[in-house]
Amino acid sequence: MTDLPIRLGAKKESSTFLEKVKQILPEGGNLNSCLTCGACSSGCPATGLENMDPRKFLRMAALGMDEEIQKTKWVWMCTMCQRCIYVCPMQINIPQLVYNARALWPREQRPKGILGSCDMALRNESRSAMGTSPEDFQFTVEDVLAEYQEAQPEFAGMEAPIDKEGAEFFLNQNSREPVTEPDEMLPLWKILHLAGADWTYGSKGWGGENYCLFLADDDAWKQITSTTAKQADDLGCKTYLNTE
Amino acid sequence: MTFSVLAGLKKFNIPHKFVVKNIYEYYAKWIREGKLKVNSDWNKDLKVKFTVQDPCQIVRKTYGDPIAEDLRFVVKSVVGEENFIDMQPNRSNNYCCGGGGGFLQSGYKEQRLAYGRLKDAQIQATGADYCIAGCHNCHAQIHELSEHYGKGYGVVHLWTLICLSLGILGPNERAYLHDDLKEVNVFHPETEM
């Protein structure tokens, strides 16, 4: 009649997934400090998906249930929004536990959409998740700018520079605009123009999105951030300005 | 992007000389300094109601409540204080919409819409005609939530409304405005494509 007892701590404590993550996080991510209060789960929109929630995920890791941790698709449904940390009395870094659990998946088995967007960004130095080349980006920007300078003569003097040395702001651009809805770039340019902002895009690292972070691919994430940081520094821009 | 750049610079010790900022802070600064002469007169009689999503990456994960205040200052300046309705909870305590973290590209659509039910309920409770989403992932997700759950509220970028209030929003820059605002304060209406 009795079920087989659940075996906990089957692995040596030091080799569990939780312990490994603790070693790479400042303060060990407070991963051993859970009071099981459930504030994280009660305010998490991902609670219930895949029969999982943040507290349960952390408890499973604490109990050394590494096989289940490695298998659950829930790690791709937690957006790592950090609301659980915000409401946690012990500031436990559950999102980093999720990030590292994503990294346990063989790269080619991670969700295709995220994988594809990360790989696109690695194709050229735009670092655009849509794979747009620096030349295509430059063409679109110049084309749309010229069209609007004519259509809206009040903005005939407006600029949308690429690689302007010494500009104050290095601005990035989500690829969705230049690729699928270029007219949407105009409101932002006009605002910058009226404010008298001295800004520039970079021919390298202009892409304003980073799916390699979501893919939990550290090397690729580093490559993307390095490209854009180097370009901003090479141009001598004092401020790296994000629109999102 | 704000988060991925800042977190990446730190995590990988990438050398750099610049500071990383978000544009909401500058929108607010430029309005306060009088460089962007926005006003909400266009909405005095229309009374179109707006709420705003706090993007997790920018608010909770990076700059906290101060930038959420800047965001609200900008929104109220352009749509009118009486036409802004905050969702609950808000600022750093707001809920993620479900568009972030790669969820939009992950292929788990059914679960993503289930995740977003909470966000849709928050927005519906405000009764707003539009939700302002200053982040592309939020924008795409909330747009889909509006259609999926049937309320049909609009989802707009902040730059669209800033330009609308400045009277410089052309006819072809209104893809995310509904019919109620297609004809309002149009800049160079003759250029409509």
Interface residues (C-beta under 8 A of the other chain):
Chain A: G43 P45 A46 G48 L49 E50 K73 W76 M77 C78 T79 M80 C81 Q82 R83 Y86 V87 P111 K112 G113 I114 G116 S117 Y148 A151 Q152 E154 F155 F170 N172 N174 R176 E181 D183 E184 L186 P187 L188 K190 I191 L194 A195 G196 A197 G208 E209 N210 Y211 L213 F214 L215 D218 W221 K222 I224 T225 S226 T228 A229 A232 D233 C237 K238 T239 Y240 L241 N242 T243 E244
Chain B: M1 T2 S4 V5 A7 G8 L9 K11 F12 I14 P15 H16 K17 F18 V19 V20 K21 N22 I23 Y26 Y27 W30 K35 L36 P55 C56 Q57 I58 R60 K61 S92 N93 Y95 C96 G98 G99 G100 G101 G102 F103 L104 Q105 S106 G107 Y108 Q111 R112 A114 Y115 G116 R117 L118 K119 G134 C135 H136 H157 W159 T160 I162 C163 L166 I168 L169 G170 N172 E173 A175 F187 H188 T191
